[in-house]
Amino acid sequence: MVLGIAHEHSGRLDPAIHFARKGYDLARRIPVILAQRSAGALLADCFEQQGRIDSAFRYQKILSAVKDSIDANAHLIDAQTLTARVEATSDSVSNAAHIREMDVLRENEVQKERTRRNILLVAGLVAVVFGAISYRQRRSTQKALRRSDELLLNILPEEVAAELKAKGSAEAVHLDQVTVLFTDFKGFTAMSEVVTPQQLVRDLNECFSAFDNITGKYGIEKIKTIGDAYMAAGGLPTPNTTHAADVIKAALEMRDFIAEGKVHKIAAGLPFFEVRIGVHTGPVVAGIVGVKKFQYDIWGDTVNTASRMESSGEVGQVNISETTYGHVKNEPGLMFTPRGKVQAKGKGEMEMYFVAVQAPPIEPFGTTRS
């Protein structure tokens, strides 16, 4: 058909008729009514231009028949379309009602799901809030317990603190062999009159803090401070066989710390501390006393005698009793200076010894070590 139209426009009527007939015959066989009408119209036009009136008239009649067929089909289609539209409208009304019903059901389900989700969300938030509060409370409680334990261990031996926590009380015990140490600063009262209270407490705290570190180093239990006096003991609360030597070594380090501080104070032109230290070994009773500000303490003649060793000693010296000497006389690295019988207040005369670190032997000049 396209070629026929092209030839017709170019004035080549015979080729146009040839291709138009082929298009018409093909359209009839398929059949395609609109294609028949187009091909018939082209043939009628070409024949009319050639003056072939009969042929042109014949194809005009064919065109009329084709048109009637097209109109009939159009009316049929319109009827079918109208019927379909009516049915569709009916179905649409029914479907619309069904759709509305489904929409209502769907909306109800959505609302129920939204409500369930909101309930779960609120429950989850509540659980999170309570969980956070509970976690903070547990952490706060644990922190408070740790702090309580730390404070308890600052005033009680670990074993006694554990017993107190477990039982609510701690039994007093008798210990056969304990070595007790006392220190006291010479001229403390006089020094307090020439320095400020802040400086006095600062210097005292520096000394006692150093003593705490030294006793901790040797496993000795600090008992208490009384004014400018410091009291500690070895061999408790758990008995051991090294308590006398441990206390002597700690006492010598305390003495050396105070001696070094004295040198620095003198160099700076400041007042300084000097210390006396006394040590005695014997039995004690140990336990906790008091309800408020309770503390671990020891009692017995051993404590009194250790105090007399301190007051009967000399500045810069560690003064020990004969009993303590008996425990450490064979301890390597120590040397002893017998003092003979010394008057002790309330005790009469008692054998006492100064103890010091034994100096290494001096090698002869010119000798070499192998």
Beta strands, then each sheet from edge to edge (+ up, - down):
strand 1: 173-186
strand 2: 221-226
strand 3: 229-234
strand 4: 274-289
strand 5: 295-299
strand 6: 318-321
strand 7: 334-344
strand 8: 348-357
sheet 1: 2+ 3- 1+ 4- 5+
sheet 2: 2+ 3- 1+ 4- 6- 8+ 7-
end
